[in-house]
């Protein structure tokens, strides 16, 4: 079972249900991943999603990645990916990790791509969740392509257009 806890700072439009968006995006990411068994396992796996501002993300990025700038999404895994199957079988509870989104960066990227902020946020939550599950796009092209394929399937399940499609 997946439990999603989410909160949004005042910078995020209060007319959007960010907690519901986060829950759907996390579930879609897990469902389309190699860890899909977590959805029906005895394990209660928690993911925390924080929709916050650029300043908070910049501070986290500086503290944890030594990069003094805001970025669109950060992921902080709490469980090694190779432990997921054993945890799912054993049951109990585990915090998979935290996903943190920066409003200003997310909004600017959405505007540049001509997509709604909510759709881009869905993409970033899916992306961040996949990092919690051990996916990595920085190890090489094959890993990046595998991660993007899972993202496409998850976003398709959410009704979000392929973010990697090249528009000519």
MARTI-466043 format. One record per atom (N, C-alpha, C): residue number from 1; atom name; x, y, z. Coordinates in steps of 0.2 Angstrom, whole numbers, plus 5000, padded with zeros to 4 digits. Example, Ala and Ser with C-alpha at 12.3 -4.5 7.8 and 13.67 -1.06 7.14 Angstrom:
<pts>
lose->1	loro->N	xx->5066	yy->4972	zz->5039
lose->1	loro->CA	xx->5062	yy->4978	zz->5039
lose->1	loro->C	xx->5066	yy->4984	zz->5039
lose->2	loro->N	xx->5064	yy->4989	zz->5035
lose->2	loro->CA	xx->5068	yy->4995	zz->5036
lose->2	loro->C	xx->5064	yy->5000	zz->5039
</pts>
This chain:
<pts>
lose->1	loro->N	xx->5004	yy->4994	zz->5000
lose->1	loro->CA	xx->5000	yy->5000	zz->5000
lose->1	loro->C	xx->5004	yy->5006	zz->5000
lose->2	loro->N	xx->5002	yy->5011	zz->4996
lose->2	loro->CA	xx->5006	yy->5017	zz->4996
lose->2	loro->C	xx->5002	yy->5023	zz->5000
lose->3	loro->N	xx->5005	yy->5026	zz->5004
lose->3	loro->CA	xx->5002	yy->5032	zz->5008
lose->3	loro->C	xx->5006	yy->5038	zz->5006
lose->4	loro->N	xx->5002	yy->5043	zz->5003
lose->4	loro->CA	xx->5006	yy->5049	zz->5001
lose->4	loro->C	xx->5003	yy->5055	zz->5006
lose->5	loro->N	xx->5008	yy->5058	zz->5009
lose->5	loro->CA	xx->5007	yy->5064	zz->5013
lose->5	loro->C	xx->5010	yy->5070	zz->5008
lose->6	loro->N	xx->5006	yy->5075	zz->5008
lose->6	loro->CA	xx->5008	yy->5081	zz->5004
lose->6	loro->C	xx->5005	yy->5088	zz->5007
lose->7	loro->N	xx->5009	yy->5093	zz->5006
lose->7	loro->CA	xx->5007	yy->5100	zz->5008
lose->7	loro->C	xx->5010	yy->5105	zz->5003
lose->8	loro->N	xx->5007	yy->5110	zz->5003
lose->8	loro->CA	xx->5008	yy->5115	zz->4998
lose->8	loro->C	xx->5009	yy->5122	zz->5001
lose->9	loro->N	xx->5014	yy->5126	zz->5000
lose->9	loro->CA	xx->5015	yy->5133	zz->5002
lose->9	loro->C	xx->5010	yy->5137	zz->4999
lose->10	loro->N	xx->5010	yy->5143	zz->5002
lose->10	loro->CA	xx->5005	yy->5148	zz->4999
lose->10	loro->C	xx->5007	yy->5150	zz->4992
lose->11	loro->N	xx->5013	yy->5149	zz->4989
lose->11	loro->CA	xx->5015	yy->5151	zz->4983
lose->11	loro->C	xx->5011	yy->5147	zz->4977
lose->12	loro->N	xx->5009	yy->5141	zz->4979
lose->12	loro->CA	xx->5005	yy->5136	zz->4975
lose->12	loro->C	xx->4998	yy->5138	zz->4975
lose->13	loro->N	xx->4995	yy->5139	zz->4969
lose->13	loro->CA	xx->4988	yy->5141	zz->4968
lose->13	loro->C	xx->4983	yy->5136	zz->4973
lose->14	loro->N	xx->4980	yy->5139	zz->4977
lose->14	loro->CA	xx->4976	yy->5136	zz->4982
lose->14	loro->C	xx->4969	yy->5133	zz->4979
lose->15	loro->N	xx->4968	yy->5134	zz->4972
lose->15	loro->CA	xx->4962	yy->5132	zz->4969
lose->15	loro->C	xx->4963	yy->5125	zz->4966
lose->16	loro->N	xx->4970	yy->5123	zz->4966
lose->16	loro->CA	xx->4972	yy->5116	zz->4964
lose->16	loro->C	xx->4972	yy->5111	zz->4970
lose->17	loro->N	xx->4970	yy->5105	zz->4969
lose->17	loro->CA	xx->4971	yy->5100	zz->4975
lose->17	loro->C	xx->4977	yy->5097	zz->4974
lose->18	loro->N	xx->4983	yy->5100	zz->4977
lose->18	loro->CA	xx->4989	yy->5098	zz->4976
lose->18	loro->C	xx->4990	yy->5091	zz->4980
lose->19	loro->N	xx->4987	yy->5090	zz->4985
lose->19	loro->CA	xx->4988	yy->5083	zz->4989
lose->19	loro->C	xx->4985	yy->5078	zz->4985
lose->20	loro->N	xx->4979	yy->5079	zz->4981
lose->20	loro->CA	xx->4976	yy->5074	zz->4977
lose->20	loro->C	xx->4981	yy->5073	zz->4971
lose->21	loro->N	xx->4983	yy->5078	zz->4968
lose->21	loro->CA	xx->4988	yy->5078	zz->4962
lose->21	loro->C	xx->4994	yy->5074	zz->4964
lose->22	loro->N	xx->4997	yy->5075	zz->4970
lose->22	loro->CA	xx->5003	yy->5071	zz->4972
lose->22	loro->C	xx->5001	yy->5064	zz->4973
lose->23	loro->N	xx->4995	yy->5062	zz->4976
lose->23	loro->CA	xx->4994	yy->5055	zz->4977
lose->23	loro->C	xx->4993	yy->5052	zz->4971
lose->24	loro->N	xx->4989	yy->5055	zz->4966
lose->24	loro->CA	xx->4988	yy->5051	zz->4959
lose->24	loro->C	xx->4995	yy->5050	zz->4956
lose->25	loro->N	xx->4999	yy->5055	zz->4956
lose->25	loro->CA	xx->5005	yy->5055	zz->4952
lose->25	loro->C	xx->5010	yy->5050	zz->4955
lose->26	loro->N	xx->5010	yy->5050	zz->4962
lose->26	loro->CA	xx->5015	yy->5045	zz->4965
lose->26	loro->C	xx->5012	yy->5038	zz->4964
lose->27	loro->N	xx->5005	yy->5036	zz->4964
lose->27	loro->CA	xx->5003	yy->5030	zz->4963
lose->27	loro->C	xx->5004	yy->5028	zz->4955
lose->28	loro->N	xx->5003	yy->5033	zz->4951
lose->28	loro->CA	xx->5004	yy->5031	zz->4944
lose->28	loro->C	xx->5012	yy->5029	zz->4943
lose->29	loro->N	xx->5016	yy->5033	zz->4946
lose->29	loro->CA	xx->5023	yy->5031	zz->4945
lose->29	loro->C	xx->5025	yy->5024	zz->4948
lose->30	loro->N	xx->5022	yy->5023	zz->4953
lose->30	loro->CA	xx->5024	yy->5016	zz->4956
lose->30	loro->C	xx->5020	yy->5011	zz->4952
lose->31	loro->N	xx->5014	yy->5012	zz->4950
lose->31	loro->CA	xx->5011	yy->5007	zz->4946
lose->31	loro->C	xx->5014	yy->5005	zz->4939
lose->32	loro->N	xx->5018	yy->5010	zz->4936
lose->32	loro->CA	xx->5021	yy->5009	zz->4930
lose->32	loro->C	xx->5028	yy->5007	zz->4931
lose->33	loro->N	xx->5031	yy->5006	zz->4937
lose->33	loro->CA	xx->5038	yy->5005	zz->4938
lose->33	loro->C	xx->5039	yy->4998	zz->4939
lose->34	loro->N	xx->5045	yy->4996	zz->4940
lose->34	loro->CA	xx->5047	yy->4989	zz->4942
lose->34	loro->C	xx->5045	yy->4988	zz->4949
lose->35	loro->N	xx->5043	yy->4993	zz->4953
lose->35	loro->CA	xx->5040	yy->4992	zz->4960
lose->35	loro->C	xx->5033	yy->4992	zz->4961
lose->36	loro->N	xx->5029	yy->4990	zz->4955
lose->36	loro->CA	xx->5022	yy->4990	zz->4955
lose->36	loro->C	xx->5019	yy->4986	zz->4961
lose->37	loro->N	xx->5023	yy->4981	zz->4963
lose->37	loro->CA	xx->5020	yy->4976	zz->4968
lose->37	loro->C	xx->5019	yy->4979	zz->4975
lose->38	loro->N	xx->5022	yy->4985	zz->4976
lose->38	loro->CA	xx->5021	yy->4989	zz->4982
lose->38	loro->C	xx->5014	yy->4991	zz->4983
lose->39	loro->N	xx->5010	yy->4992	zz->4977
lose->39	loro->CA	xx->5003	yy->4994	zz->4978
lose->39	loro->C	xx->4999	yy->4989	zz->4982
lose->40	loro->N	xx->5000	yy->4983	zz->4981
lose->40	loro->CA	xx->4996	yy->4978	zz->4984
lose->40	loro->C	xx->5000	yy->4974	zz->4989
lose->41	loro->N	xx->5005	yy->4976	zz->4991
lose->41	loro->CA	xx->5009	yy->4973	zz->4996
lose->41	loro->C	xx->5007	yy->4974	zz->5003
lose->42	loro->N	xx->5009	yy->4970	zz->5008
lose->42	loro->CA	xx->5008	yy->4971	zz->5015
lose->42	loro->C	xx->5012	yy->4977	zz->5018
lose->43	loro->N	xx->5016	yy->4980	zz->5014
lose->43	loro->CA	xx->5020	yy->4986	zz->5016
lose->43	loro->C	xx->5016	yy->4992	zz->5016
lose->44	loro->N	xx->5016	yy->4996	zz->5021
lose->44	loro->CA	xx->5014	yy->5003	zz->5020
lose->44	loro->C	xx->5020	yy->5007	zz->5019
lose->45	loro->N	xx->5020	yy->5009	zz->5012
lose->45	loro->CA	xx->5026	yy->5013	zz->5010
lose->45	loro->C	xx->5023	yy->5021	zz->5009
lose->46	loro->N	xx->5027	yy->5025	zz->5013
lose->46	loro->CA	xx->5025	yy->5032	zz->5013
lose->46	loro->C	xx->5029	yy->5036	zz->5009
lose->47	loro->N	xx->5026	yy->5041	zz->5005
lose->47	loro->CA	xx->5030	yy->5046	zz->5001
lose->47	loro->C	xx->5027	yy->5053	zz->5003
lose->48	loro->N	xx->5032	yy->5057	zz->5005
lose->48	loro->CA	xx->5030	yy->5064	zz->5007
lose->48	loro->C	xx->5032	yy->5068	zz->5001
lose->49	loro->N	xx->5027	yy->5073	zz->4999
lose->49	loro->CA	xx->5028	yy->5077	zz->4993
lose->49	loro->C	xx->5027	yy->5084	zz->4996
lose->50	loro->N	xx->5031	yy->5089	zz->4995
lose->50	loro->CA	xx->5031	yy->5096	zz->4997
lose->50	loro->C	xx->5031	yy->5100	zz->4991
lose->51	loro->N	xx->5026	yy->5104	zz->4990
lose->51	loro->CA	xx->5026	yy->5109	zz->4985
lose->51	loro->C	xx->5028	yy->5116	zz->4989
lose->52	loro->N	xx->5034	yy->5118	zz->4987
lose->52	loro->CA	xx->5036	yy->5124	zz->4991
lose->52	loro->C	xx->5039	yy->5129	zz->4986
lose->53	loro->N	xx->5043	yy->5134	zz->4989
lose->53	loro->CA	xx->5046	yy->5139	zz->4985
lose->53	loro->C	xx->5053	yy->5138	zz->4983
lose->54	loro->N	xx->5055	yy->5142	zz->4978
lose->54	loro->CA	xx->5062	yy->5142	zz->4976
lose->54	loro->C	xx->5067	yy->5142	zz->4981
lose->55	loro->N	xx->5066	yy->5147	zz->4986
lose->55	loro->CA	xx->5071	yy->5148	zz->4991
lose->55	loro->C	xx->5072	yy->5142	zz->4995
lose->56	loro->N	xx->5067	yy->5138	zz->4997
lose->56	loro->CA	xx->5068	yy->5132	zz->5001
lose->56	loro->C	xx->5071	yy->5127	zz->4997
lose->57	loro->N	xx->5069	yy->5126	zz->4991
lose->57	loro->CA	xx->5073	yy->5121	zz->4986
lose->57	loro->C	xx->5080	yy->5123	zz->4985
lose->58	loro->N	xx->5081	yy->5129	zz->4984
lose->58	loro->CA	xx->5088	yy->5131	zz->4984
lose->58	loro->C	xx->5092	yy->5129	zz->4990
lose->59	loro->N	xx->5090	yy->5131	zz->4996
lose->59	loro->CA	xx->5093	yy->5129	zz->5002
lose->59	loro->C	xx->5094	yy->5121	zz->5003
lose->60	loro->N	xx->5089	yy->5117	zz->5001
lose->60	loro->CA	xx->5090	yy->5110	zz->5001
lose->60	loro->C	xx->5095	yy->5108	zz->4996
lose->61	loro->N	xx->5095	yy->5111	zz->4990
lose->61	loro->CA	xx->5100	yy->5109	zz->4985
lose->61	loro->C	xx->5107	yy->5111	zz->4987
lose->62	loro->N	xx->5108	yy->5116	zz->4990
lose->62	loro->CA	xx->5114	yy->5118	zz->4992
lose->62	loro->C	xx->5117	yy->5114	zz->4998
lose->63	loro->N	xx->5112	yy->5112	zz->5003
lose->63	loro->CA	xx->5114	yy->5108	zz->5008
lose->63	loro->C	xx->5116	yy->5101	zz->5006
lose->64	loro->N	xx->5112	yy->5098	zz->5002
lose->64	loro->CA	xx->5112	yy->5091	zz->5000
lose->64	loro->C	xx->5116	yy->5089	zz->4994
lose->65	loro->N	xx->5116	yy->5094	zz->4989
lose->65	loro->CA	xx->5119	yy->5092	zz->4983
lose->65	loro->C	xx->5125	yy->5097	zz->4981
lose->66	loro->N	xx->5126	yy->5102	zz->4986
lose->66	loro->CA	xx->5131	yy->5107	zz->4985
lose->66	loro->C	xx->5130	yy->5111	zz->4978
lose->67	loro->N	xx->5124	yy->5112	zz->4976
lose->67	loro->CA	xx->5122	yy->5116	zz->4971
lose->67	loro->C	xx->5118	yy->5122	zz->4973
lose->68	loro->N	xx->5121	yy->5128	zz->4973
lose->68	loro->CA	xx->5118	yy->5134	zz->4975
lose->68	loro->C	xx->5113	yy->5137	zz->4971
lose->69	loro->N	xx->5108	yy->5133	zz->4969
lose->69	loro->CA	xx->5102	yy->5136	zz->4965
lose->69	loro->C	xx->5096	yy->5132	zz->4966
lose->70	loro->N	xx->5091	yy->5135	zz->4964
lose->70	loro->CA	xx->5084	yy->5131	zz->4964
lose->70	loro->C	xx->5084	yy->5126	zz->4958
lose->71	loro->N	xx->5081	yy->5121	zz->4959
lose->71	loro->CA	xx->5080	yy->5116	zz->4954
lose->71	loro->C	xx->5072	yy->5114	zz->4954
lose->72	loro->N	xx->5070	yy->5111	zz->4949
lose->72	loro->CA	xx->5063	yy->5110	zz->4948
lose->72	loro->C	xx->5060	yy->5105	zz->4954
lose->73	loro->N	xx->5064	yy->5099	zz->4955
lose->73	loro->CA	xx->5062	yy->5094	zz->4959
lose->73	loro->C	xx->5068	yy->5091	zz->4963
lose->74	loro->N	xx->5067	yy->5089	zz->4969
lose->74	loro->CA	xx->5073	yy->5086	zz->4973
lose->74	loro->C	xx->5069	yy->5079	zz->4976
lose->75	loro->N	xx->5073	yy->5074	zz->4976
lose->75	loro->CA	xx->5071	yy->5068	zz->4979
lose->75	loro->C	xx->5076	yy->5066	zz->4984
lose->76	loro->N	xx->5073	yy->5063	zz->4990
lose->76	loro->CA	xx->5077	yy->5061	zz->4995
lose->76	loro->C	xx->5075	yy->5054	zz->4997
lose->77	loro->N	xx->5078	yy->5049	zz->4994
lose->77	loro->CA	xx->5076	yy->5042	zz->4995
lose->77	loro->C	xx->5078	yy->5040	zz->5002
lose->78	loro->N	xx->5074	yy->5036	zz->5006
lose->78	loro->CA	xx->5075	yy->5034	zz->5012
lose->78	loro->C	xx->5077	yy->5026	zz->5012
lose->79	loro->N	xx->5075	yy->5023	zz->5007
lose->79	loro->CA	xx->5076	yy->5015	zz->5006
lose->79	loro->C	xx->5080	yy->5014	zz->5000
lose->80	loro->N	xx->5085	yy->5010	zz->5001
lose->80	loro->CA	xx->5089	yy->5007	zz->4995
lose->80	loro->C	xx->5084	yy->5003	zz->4991
lose->81	loro->N	xx->5084	yy->5005	zz->4984
lose->81	loro->CA	xx->5080	yy->5001	zz->4979
lose->81	loro->C	xx->5080	yy->4993	zz->4980
lose->82	loro->N	xx->5086	yy->4991	zz->4981
lose->82	loro->CA	xx->5087	yy->4984	zz->4982
lose->82	loro->C	xx->5083	yy->4981	zz->4988
lose->83	loro->N	xx->5081	yy->4985	zz->4993
lose->83	loro->CA	xx->5078	yy->4983	zz->4999
lose->83	loro->C	xx->5070	yy->4982	zz->4998
lose->84	loro->N	xx->5068	yy->4985	zz->4992
lose->84	loro->CA	xx->5060	yy->4986	zz->4991
lose->84	loro->C	xx->5057	yy->4980	zz->4991
lose->85	loro->N	xx->5059	yy->4975	zz->4988
lose->85	loro->CA	xx->5056	yy->4968	zz->4987
lose->85	loro->C	xx->5055	yy->4965	zz->4994
lose->86	loro->N	xx->5061	yy->4965	zz->4998
lose->86	loro->CA	xx->5061	yy->4961	zz->5004
lose->86	loro->C	xx->5056	yy->4965	zz->5009
lose->87	loro->N	xx->5056	yy->4972	zz->5009
lose->87	loro->CA	xx->5051	yy->4976	zz->5013
lose->87	loro->C	xx->5044	yy->4974	zz->5011
lose->88	loro->N	xx->5043	yy->4974	zz->5005
lose->88	loro->CA	xx->5036	yy->4973	zz->5002
lose->88	loro->C	xx->5033	yy->4966	zz->5005
lose->89	loro->N	xx->5038	yy->4961	zz->5005
lose->89	loro->CA	xx->5036	yy->4954	zz->5007
lose->89	loro->C	xx->5035	yy->4954	zz->5015
lose->90	loro->N	xx->5039	yy->4957	zz->5018
lose->90	loro->CA	xx->5039	yy->4957	zz->5025
lose->90	loro->C	xx->5033	yy->4961	zz->5028
lose->91	loro->N	xx->5031	yy->4966	zz->5025
lose->91	loro->CA	xx->5026	yy->4971	zz->5027
lose->91	loro->C	xx->5029	yy->4976	zz->5032
lose->92	loro->N	xx->5024	yy->4979	zz->5036
lose->92	loro->CA	xx->5026	yy->4984	zz->5041
lose->92	loro->C	xx->5026	yy->4991	zz->5038
lose->93	loro->N	xx->5030	yy->4995	zz->5040
lose->93	loro->CA	xx->5030	yy->5002	zz->5037
lose->93	loro->C	xx->5036	yy->5004	zz->5035
lose->94	loro->N	xx->5037	yy->5009	zz->5030
lose->94	loro->CA	xx->5043	yy->5011	zz->5028
lose->94	loro->C	xx->5042	yy->5018	zz->5024
lose->95	loro->N	xx->5046	yy->5023	zz->5026
lose->95	loro->CA	xx->5046	yy->5029	zz->5022
lose->95	loro->C	xx->5051	yy->5029	zz->5016
lose->96	loro->N	xx->5047	yy->5029	zz->5010
lose->96	loro->CA	xx->5051	yy->5028	zz->5004
lose->96	loro->C	xx->5056	yy->5034	zz->5003
lose->97	loro->N	xx->5053	yy->5040	zz->5005
lose->97	loro->CA	xx->5057	yy->5046	zz->5005
lose->97	loro->C	xx->5052	yy->5052	zz->5003
lose->98	loro->N	xx->5056	yy->5058	zz->5002
lose->98	loro->CA	xx->5053	yy->5064	zz->5001
lose->98	loro->C	xx->5054	yy->5067	zz->4994
lose->99	loro->N	xx->5049	yy->5070	zz->4991
lose->99	loro->CA	xx->5049	yy->5074	zz->4984
lose->99	loro->C	xx->5048	yy->5081	zz->4986
lose->100	loro->N	xx->5052	yy->5085	zz->4983
lose->100	loro->CA	xx->5051	yy->5093	zz->4985
lose->100	loro->C	xx->5051	yy->5096	zz->4978
lose->101	loro->N	xx->5046	yy->5100	zz->4977
lose->101	loro->CA	xx->5045	yy->5104	zz->4971
lose->101	loro->C	xx->5046	yy->5112	zz->4972
lose->102	loro->N	xx->5049	yy->5115	zz->4968
lose->102	loro->CA	xx->5050	yy->5123	zz->4968
lose->102	loro->C	xx->5045	yy->5126	zz->4964
lose->103	loro->N	xx->5041	yy->5130	zz->4966
lose->103	loro->CA	xx->5035	yy->5133	zz->4963
lose->103	loro->C	xx->5038	yy->5138	zz->4957
lose->104	loro->N	xx->5042	yy->5142	zz->4958
lose->104	loro->CA	xx->5045	yy->5147	zz->4953
lose->104	loro->C	xx->5048	yy->5143	zz->4947
lose->105	loro->N	xx->5052	yy->5138	zz->4948
lose->105	loro->CA	xx->5055	yy->5134	zz->4943
lose->105	loro->C	xx->5050	yy->5130	zz->4939
lose->106	loro->N	xx->5045	yy->5127	zz->4943
lose->106	loro->CA	xx->5040	yy->5123	zz->4940
lose->106	loro->C	xx->5036	yy->5128	zz->4935
lose->107	loro->N	xx->5034	yy->5133	zz->4938
lose->107	loro->CA	xx->5029	yy->5138	zz->4934
lose->107	loro->C	xx->5033	yy->5140	zz->4928
lose->108	loro->N	xx->5039	yy->5142	zz->4928
lose->108	loro->CA	xx->5043	yy->5145	zz->4923
lose->108	loro->C	xx->5044	yy->5139	zz->4917
lose->109	loro->N	xx->5045	yy->5133	zz->4919
lose->109	loro->CA	xx->5046	yy->5128	zz->4915
lose->109	loro->C	xx->5040	yy->5126	zz->4911
lose->110	loro->N	xx->5034	yy->5126	zz->4915
lose->110	loro->CA	xx->5028	yy->5125	zz->4912
lose->110	loro->C	xx->5026	yy->5130	zz->4907
lose->111	loro->N	xx->5027	yy->5137	zz->4908
lose->111	loro->CA	xx->5026	yy->5142	zz->4904
lose->111	loro->C	xx->5030	yy->5141	zz->4897
lose->112	loro->N	xx->5036	yy->5140	zz->4898
lose->112	loro->CA	xx->5041	yy->5139	zz->4892
lose->112	loro->C	xx->5039	yy->5133	zz->4888
lose->113	loro->N	xx->5036	yy->5128	zz->4891
lose->113	loro->CA	xx->5033	yy->5122	zz->4887
lose->113	loro->C	xx->5026	yy->5123	zz->4885
lose->114	loro->N	xx->5023	yy->5128	zz->4887
lose->114	loro->CA	xx->5016	yy->5129	zz->4885
lose->114	loro->C	xx->5011	yy->5124	zz->4888
lose->115	loro->N	xx->5013	yy->5122	zz->4894
lose->115	loro->CA	xx->5008	yy->5117	zz->4898
lose->115	loro->C	xx->5006	yy->5120	zz->4904
lose->116	loro->N	xx->5000	yy->5117	zz->4907
lose->116	loro->CA	xx->4998	yy->5120	zz->4913
lose->116	loro->C	xx->5003	yy->5118	zz->4919
lose->117	loro->N	xx->5003	yy->5122	zz->4924
lose->117	loro->CA	xx->5008	yy->5121	zz->4929
lose->117	loro->C	xx->5006	yy->5114	zz->4933
lose->118	loro->N	xx->4999	yy->5113	zz->4933
lose->118	loro->CA	xx->4997	yy->5106	zz->4937
lose->118	loro->C	xx->5000	yy->5100	zz->4933
lose->119	loro->N	xx->5000	yy->5101	zz->4926
lose->119	loro->CA	xx->5003	yy->5095	zz->4922
lose->119	loro->C	xx->5010	yy->5094	zz->4923
lose->120	loro->N	xx->5014	yy->5100	zz->4923
lose->120	loro->CA	xx->5021	yy->5099	zz->4924
lose->120	loro->C	xx->5022	yy->5097	zz->4931
lose->121	loro->N	xx->5018	yy->5099	zz->4936
lose->121	loro->CA	xx->5019	yy->5097	zz->4943
lose->121	loro->C	xx->5018	yy->5089	zz->4943
lose->122	loro->N	xx->5013	yy->5087	zz->4940
lose->122	loro->CA	xx->5012	yy->5079	zz->4939
lose->122	loro->C	xx->5018	yy->5076	zz->4937
lose->123	loro->N	xx->5021	yy->5079	zz->4931
lose->123	loro->CA	xx->5027	yy->5076	zz->4929
lose->123	loro->C	xx->5033	yy->5076	zz->4934
lose->124	loro->N	xx->5034	yy->5081	zz->4937
lose->124	loro->CA	xx->5039	yy->5082	zz->4942
lose->124	loro->C	xx->5038	yy->5077	zz->4948
lose->125	loro->N	xx->5032	yy->5076	zz->4950
lose->125	loro->CA	xx->5031	yy->5071	zz->4955
lose->125	loro->C	xx->5032	yy->5064	zz->4953
lose->126	loro->N	xx->5030	yy->5062	zz->4947
lose->126	loro->CA	xx->5031	yy->5056	zz->4944
lose->126	loro->C	xx->5039	yy->5055	zz->4944
lose->127	loro->N	xx->5042	yy->5060	zz->4941
lose->127	loro->CA	xx->5050	yy->5060	zz->4940
lose->127	loro->C	xx->5053	yy->5059	zz->4947
lose->128	loro->N	xx->5051	yy->5063	zz->4952
lose->128	loro->CA	xx->5054	yy->5062	zz->4959
lose->128	loro->C	xx->5053	yy->5056	zz->4962
lose->129	loro->N	xx->5047	yy->5053	zz->4961
lose->129	loro->CA	xx->5045	yy->5046	zz->4964
lose->129	loro->C	xx->5049	yy->5041	zz->4961
lose->130	loro->N	xx->5050	yy->5041	zz->4955
lose->130	loro->CA	xx->5054	yy->5036	zz->4951
lose->130	loro->C	xx->5061	yy->5036	zz->4954
lose->131	loro->N	xx->5064	yy->5042	zz->4956
lose->131	loro->CA	xx->5071	yy->5043	zz->4959
lose->131	loro->C	xx->5070	yy->5039	zz->4966
lose->132	loro->N	xx->5065	yy->5040	zz->4969
lose->132	loro->CA	xx->5064	yy->5036	zz->4976
lose->132	loro->C	xx->5064	yy->5029	zz->4975
lose->133	loro->N	xx->5062	yy->5026	zz->4969
lose->133	loro->CA	xx->5062	yy->5019	zz->4968
lose->133	loro->C	xx->5068	yy->5017	zz->4964
lose->134	loro->N	xx->5073	yy->5021	zz->4964
lose->134	loro->CA	xx->5080	yy->5019	zz->4961
lose->134	loro->C	xx->5081	yy->5021	zz->4954
lose->135	loro->N	xx->5076	yy->5024	zz->4950
lose->135	loro->CA	xx->5078	yy->5026	zz->4943
lose->135	loro->C	xx->5082	yy->5032	zz->4943
lose->136	loro->N	xx->5087	yy->5032	zz->4938
lose->136	loro->CA	xx->5092	yy->5037	zz->4938
lose->136	loro->C	xx->5093	yy->5038	zz->4930
lose->137	loro->N	xx->5092	yy->5045	zz->4928
lose->137	loro->CA	xx->5094	yy->5047	zz->4921
lose->137	loro->C	xx->5101	yy->5049	zz->4920
lose->138	loro->N	xx->5105	yy->5049	zz->4925
lose->138	loro->CA	xx->5111	yy->5052	zz->4925
lose->138	loro->C	xx->5117	yy->5047	zz->4924
lose->139	loro->N	xx->5115	yy->5041	zz->4924
lose->139	loro->CA	xx->5120	yy->5035	zz->4923
lose->139	loro->C	xx->5122	yy->5033	zz->4916
lose->140	loro->N	xx->5117	yy->5036	zz->4912
lose->140	loro->CA	xx->5119	yy->5034	zz->4905
lose->140	loro->C	xx->5112	yy->5035	zz->4901
lose->141	loro->N	xx->5113	yy->5034	zz->4894
lose->141	loro->CA	xx->5107	yy->5035	zz->4890
lose->141	loro->C	xx->5102	yy->5029	zz->4891
lose->142	loro->N	xx->5104	yy->5023	zz->4892
lose->142	loro->CA	xx->5100	yy->5017	zz->4893
lose->142	loro->C	xx->5095	yy->5018	zz->4899
lose->143	loro->N	xx->5098	yy->5021	zz->4904
lose->143	loro->CA	xx->5095	yy->5022	zz->4911
lose->143	loro->C	xx->5090	yy->5028	zz->4910
lose->144	loro->N	xx->5092	yy->5033	zz->4906
lose->144	loro->CA	xx->5088	yy->5039	zz->4905
lose->144	loro->C	xx->5082	yy->5037	zz->4901
lose->145	loro->N	xx->5083	yy->5033	zz->4896
lose->145	loro->CA	xx->5077	yy->5030	zz->4891
lose->145	loro->C	xx->5072	yy->5026	zz->4895
lose->146	loro->N	xx->5075	yy->5022	zz->4899
lose->146	loro->CA	xx->5071	yy->5017	zz->4903
lose->146	loro->C	xx->5066	yy->5022	zz->4908
lose->147	loro->N	xx->5069	yy->5027	zz->4911
lose->147	loro->CA	xx->5066	yy->5031	zz->4916
lose->147	loro->C	xx->5060	yy->5035	zz->4912
lose->148	loro->N	xx->5062	yy->5038	zz->4906
lose->148	loro->CA	xx->5057	yy->5041	zz->4902
lose->148	loro->C	xx->5052	yy->5037	zz->4900
lose->149	loro->N	xx->5053	yy->5031	zz->4898
lose->149	loro->CA	xx->5047	yy->5026	zz->4896
lose->149	loro->C	xx->5042	yy->5025	zz->4902
lose->150	loro->N	xx->5045	yy->5025	zz->4908
lose->150	loro->CA	xx->5040	yy->5024	zz->4914
lose->150	loro->C	xx->5037	yy->5030	zz->4915
lose->151	loro->N	xx->5040	yy->5036	zz->4914
lose->151	loro->CA	xx->5037	yy->5042	zz->4915
lose->151	loro->C	xx->5031	yy->5043	zz->4910
lose->152	loro->N	xx->5032	yy->5041	zz->4904
lose->152	loro->CA	xx->5027	yy->5042	zz->4899
lose->152	loro->C	xx->5021	yy->5038	zz->4900
lose->153	loro->N	xx->5022	yy->5032	zz->4902
lose->153	loro->CA	xx->5017	yy->5027	zz->4904
lose->153	loro->C	xx->5013	yy->5030	zz->4910
lose->154	loro->N	xx->5016	yy->5032	zz->4915
lose->154	loro->CA	xx->5013	yy->5035	zz->4921
lose->154	loro->C	xx->5009	yy->5041	zz->4919
lose->155	loro->N	xx->5012	yy->5046	zz->4916
lose->155	loro->CA	xx->5009	yy->5052	zz->4914
lose->155	loro->C	xx->5003	yy->5051	zz->4909
lose->156	loro->N	xx->5004	yy->5046	zz->4904
lose->156	loro->CA	xx->4998	yy->5044	zz->4900
lose->156	loro->C	xx->4992	yy->5041	zz->4904
lose->157	loro->N	xx->4993	yy->5038	zz->4910
lose->157	loro->CA	xx->4988	yy->5035	zz->4914
lose->157	loro->C	xx->4985	yy->5041	zz->4917
lose->158	loro->N	xx->4988	yy->5046	zz->4918
lose->158	loro->CA	xx->4985	yy->5052	zz->4922
lose->158	loro->C	xx->4982	yy->5057	zz->4917
lose->159	loro->N	xx->4983	yy->5056	zz->4910
lose->159	loro->CA	xx->4980	yy->5060	zz->4905
lose->159	loro->C	xx->4984	yy->5066	zz->4903
lose->160	loro->N	xx->4991	yy->5065	zz->4905
lose->160	loro->CA	xx->4996	yy->5071	zz->4903
lose->160	loro->C	xx->5000	yy->5069	zz->4897
lose->161	loro->N	xx->5000	yy->5074	zz->4893
lose->161	loro->CA	xx->5004	yy->5073	zz->4886
lose->161	loro->C	xx->5011	yy->5071	zz->4888
lose->162	loro->N	xx->5014	yy->5068	zz->4883
lose->162	loro->CA	xx->5021	yy->5066	zz->4883
lose->162	loro->C	xx->5026	yy->5072	zz->4884
lose->163	loro->N	xx->5029	yy->5073	zz->4889
lose->163	loro->CA	xx->5033	yy->5079	zz->4890
lose->163	loro->C	xx->5040	yy->5078	zz->4886
lose->164	loro->N	xx->5041	yy->5073	zz->4883
lose->164	loro->CA	xx->5047	yy->5072	zz->4879
lose->164	loro->C	xx->5046	yy->5072	zz->4872
lose->165	loro->N	xx->5040	yy->5073	zz->4870
lose->165	loro->CA	xx->5038	yy->5073	zz->4863
lose->165	loro->C	xx->5041	yy->5080	zz->4860
lose->166	loro->N	xx->5044	yy->5079	zz->4854
lose->166	loro->CA	xx->5047	yy->5085	zz->4851
lose->166	loro->C	xx->5042	yy->5088	zz->4847
lose->167	loro->N	xx->5041	yy->5094	zz->4848
lose->167	loro->CA	xx->5036	yy->5098	zz->4843
lose->167	loro->C	xx->5039	yy->5102	zz->4838
lose->168	loro->N	xx->5038	yy->5101	zz->4832
lose->168	loro->CA	xx->5041	yy->5104	zz->4827
lose->168	loro->C	xx->5038	yy->5109	zz->4823
</pts>
